């Protein structure tokens, strides 16, 4: 139901991972604000890294590889240990769930 409300994004933490790129170049007025942006940027990478780690892989390595790519649907299929198009593989998250988890 959540997916029909607002749509879907690539799952496995890929959507937040790629969203963190936008924050990299964001510069605000104060040191504290910029520190907050860095914290959020790093937090956006945690879900992908954690999923990989829980599956027995090296989370930071996978995150680093994905951040080099331009394909925003590419992610890591932790079950099979391979990089795939997350949408084609059916590994998706409802936008509403991702947005709500981020806001809360």
ABEGO torsion letter per residue (X at the ends): XAAAAAEBBBBGGAAAAAAAAAAAABBBABAAAAAAAAAAAAAAAAAAAAAAAAAGBBAAAAAAAAAABABAABBBBAAAGBBBBAAAAGBBBBAAAAAAAAAX
